[in-house]
Amino acid sequence: MSQFSDHKLLIDVGNSNIKWSFMGDYSSTSVTDFRVDMLPNSDNTWASCVAHCDILAGADNINYVDPDYQSFGLECGYDNPQELGTDRYLGLVAAKDLYKNNNIVIVDVGSAVTFDVLLSSGLHSGGLIMPGLSALRSSFDKFSTNDQSEQAAPLASSTKDAWMSGTNLMLINAIKLQIDGYKDMYADSTIIFTGGGAQKVLRRLSGNHKYHEDLVLYGLSIYAQSIIKKL
C-alpha cells in the first residue's frame, strides 16, 4: 500500500508476533525470536504495543501510539475508550480510510479473535473478544497441544484428531455465526479479516470477505502521518 512507501518504520507488537514495515518491506517474527537489531535503522519510528513492550527496549526514539478516540471521524463505542487496545483502534482507523461510508466488521484472528463493528457514520458500536486457536487447544489439560495445524474434519477416528478438528471447527463456526449476525444487524456490511490466522479461517468460509494482512500497520501509518502534520 502507498502508506508504506515513505521513510517511517512502523512496528506492531502483538501477543504472539511482532510485525514491522519500512520502505515498502514487510517483516514478521514471533516475539520469542525477535531481537531489536532485526529492525532497520530509522529516525522516524512509530509503534503500537498491546503486549511485550519491553522487547523494544534499546530501540531509539520510538513514538508510541496515544489514541485520540474522537479522531479520524471515529467515535469509540466503549464506555471507557482507554480499554480498547491500540491494535483495534488502528484497525478501525485503517478500515474507515479503506472503506469509506461503509458499515464494517473487522475480524482479527490471532492469539485472541476480536470483532469490531464500525458504522458508516464513524461510530464504533463495540466488539467482542474470544479465545484464538492456541488458547482453545490448550484449554483442557488432557488434550492440550501447541500444534496449530489446520484440521476441521466433521468426524475423527482418533482422540488427537477429534480434539484438533473440534477446536478448529469451534473457532470457525463461532466466527461464522458472529458474521452472519452482524450482517443481519447492519445492512451491506463489509467484512474485513486480518491477523495471523485469518487466511486459514477464510478458507473455511463462504462470502466475499476482504483480507488485509497489514491492517494495523496501515492504520499506524495514517496515525503517524496525522501527528507529523501537527508538528
C-alpha positions in Angstrom: 0.0 0.0 0.0 1.2 3.6 -0.7 1.1 4.4 3.0 4.2 2.3 3.4 6.3 3.9 0.7 8.0 6.6 2.9 10.7 6.5 5.5 8.6 5.7 8.6 9.5 2.5 10.4 6.1 1.1 11.6 6.0 -1.6 14.4 3.1 -3.6 15.6 3.8 -5.7 18.7 1.1 -8.2 19.4 0.6 -11.0 21.9 2.5 -13.6 19.9 4.1 -11.8 17.0 5.8 -8.6 16.1 5.5 -7.1 12.6 7.2 -4.1 11.0 7.2 -2.3 7.8 9.9 0.1 6.3 10.3 1.5 2.8 7.7 -1.0 1.4 9.3 -4.1 3.0 7.2 -6.1 5.5 8.6 -8.4 8.1 7.2 -10.6 10.9 8.5 -12.9 13.6 7.4 -14.3 16.9 8.1 -12.2 20.0 10.3 -15.0 21.4 12.5 -14.9 18.3 12.7 -11.1 18.0 15.8 -9.1 18.6 16.0 -5.3 18.4 18.8 -5.5 15.9 16.4 -7.0 13.4 14.8 -3.6 12.9 16.1 -1.3 10.2 17.7 2.0 11.2 15.2 4.8 11.1 14.9 8.2 12.8 11.1 8.1 12.3 9.8 5.1 14.2 6.2 4.5 15.3 4.9 1.6 17.4 1.7 0.1 18.6 2.2 -2.2 21.5 -0.5 -4.3 23.2 1.9 -6.7 25.0 5.6 -7.4 25.4 6.5 -3.7 25.1 9.8 -4.5 26.8 11.1 -6.3 23.7 11.6 -2.8 22.1 14.0 -1.7 24.9 17.2 -0.5 23.3 15.5 0.9 20.2 15.9 4.7 19.9 13.3 7.4 19.6 10.2 5.3 19.3 6.8 7.2 19.1 4.2 5.1 20.8 0.5 5.3 19.8 -1.5 7.5 22.2 -5.0 7.2 20.8 -7.4 10.1 20.4 -10.6 8.1 20.3 -12.5 11.0 18.7 -10.1 11.5 15.8 -10.2 10.4 12.1 -14.0 10.7 12.1 -14.3 7.9 14.7 -16.5 7.7 17.8 -15.5 4.9 20.2 -18.4 2.8 21.4 -16.6 1.7 24.6 -17.8 3.2 27.9 -14.1 3.6 28.7 -12.3 4.1 25.4 -8.9 3.5 27.1 -9.8 -0.2 27.4 -9.8 -0.5 23.6 -6.4 -1.8 22.5 -4.3 0.3 20.2 -4.3 -2.5 17.6 -8.1 -2.5 17.4 -8.1 1.3 17.4 -5.6 1.4 14.5 -7.6 -1.3 12.7 -10.6 1.0 12.9 -8.6 3.9 11.6 -7.4 1.8 8.6 -10.8 0.3 7.9 -12.5 3.7 7.8 -9.9 5.0 5.4 -10.1 1.9 3.1 -13.9 1.5 3.0 -15.3 5.0 3.4 -19.1 5.3 4.0 -19.5 1.5 4.6 -20.7 -0.4 7.6 -17.7 -2.5 8.5 -17.0 -5.6 10.6 -13.3 -6.2 11.4 -12.3 -9.7 12.4 -8.8 -10.1 13.7 -7.7 -13.7 14.1 -4.7 -14.1 16.3 -3.9 -15.2 19.8 -7.4 -13.9 20.5 -10.1 -13.3 18.0 -11.6 -9.8 18.1 -14.7 -8.4 16.4 -15.3 -4.7 15.9 -18.3 -3.1 14.2 -17.8 0.3 12.6 -20.8 2.1 11.2 -20.7 4.2 8.1 -21.3 7.3 10.4 -17.9 6.6 12.1 -19.5 5.2 15.2 -17.7 2.2 16.7 -20.6 0.1 18.0 -18.4 -2.1 20.2 -16.9 -5.5 19.8 -16.2 -9.0 21.1 -13.1 -10.9 22.2 -12.9 -14.7 22.2 -10.0 -17.2 22.5 -7.9 -17.9 19.5 -7.0 -21.4 18.3 -3.9 -21.7 20.5 -6.0 -20.8 23.6 -8.7 -23.3 22.7 -6.3 -26.1 22.1 -4.6 -25.5 25.5 -7.8 -25.1 27.4 -8.2 -28.8 28.5 -5.0 -30.3 30.1 -5.8 -33.8 29.0 -5.8 -32.9 25.3 -3.6 -29.7 25.4 -1.3 -29.2 22.3 0.8 -26.5 20.8 0.0 -27.8 17.3 -1.6 -25.0 15.3 -2.1 -27.0 12.1 -5.4 -26.7 10.2 -7.7 -29.6 10.7 -11.5 -29.5 10.5 -12.9 -32.9 9.7 -16.6 -33.3 10.7 -15.8 -36.7 12.3 -12.4 -38.1 13.5 -11.2 -41.5 14.3 -8.6 -40.7 17.0 -8.7 -38.6 20.1 -6.0 -36.3 18.9 -7.7 -35.7 15.6 -11.1 -35.2 17.3 -9.5 -32.5 19.5 -7.7 -30.8 16.6 -10.8 -30.8 14.4 -13.2 -30.0 17.2 -11.3 -26.9 18.4 -10.8 -25.7 14.8 -14.5 -26.1 13.9 -15.4 -24.4 17.2 -13.4 -21.4 16.2 -14.6 -21.3 12.6 -18.3 -21.8 13.5 -18.2 -19.1 16.2 -16.7 -16.6 13.7 -19.3 -17.5 11.0 -22.2 -17.2 13.5 -21.0 -13.7 14.5 -20.5 -12.6 10.9 -24.0 -13.8 9.9 -25.5 -12.0 12.9 -23.7 -8.7 12.2 -24.7 -8.8 8.5 -28.4 -9.2 9.6 -28.0 -6.2 12.0 -26.1 -3.9 9.7 -27.0 -4.0 6.0 -24.4 -4.2 3.3 -21.6 -4.7 5.8 -18.0 -5.0 4.5 -16.3 -7.9 6.4 -12.5 -7.4 6.9 -10.3 -10.1 8.1 -6.8 -9.6 9.4 -4.3 -11.3 11.8 -2.0 -14.3 11.5 -4.8 -16.9 11.5 -7.2 -15.1 9.1 -6.3 -16.9 5.9 -6.9 -20.4 7.5 -10.3 -19.3 8.7 -11.2 -17.7 5.3 -10.6 -21.0 3.5 -13.5 -22.4 5.5 -15.9 -19.5 5.0 -18.0 -18.6 2.0 -18.7 -15.0 1.0 -16.8 -12.0 -0.5 -14.8 -11.1 2.6 -11.8 -8.8 2.4 -8.3 -9.7 3.7 -5.7 -7.2 4.9 -2.6 -8.7 6.3 -1.2 -5.3 7.4 -4.4 -3.5 8.6 -2.9 -2.4 11.9 0.3 -1.1 10.3 -1.7 0.7 7.7 -3.7 2.4 10.5 -0.4 3.2 12.3 0.9 4.9 9.2 -2.2 7.1 9.0 -1.9 7.9 12.7 1.8 8.7 12.4 1.2 11.0 9.4 -1.5 12.9 11.2 0.8 13.5 14.2 3.7 14.6 11.9 1.4 17.2 10.2 0.6 18.7 13.5 4.3 19.3 14.5 
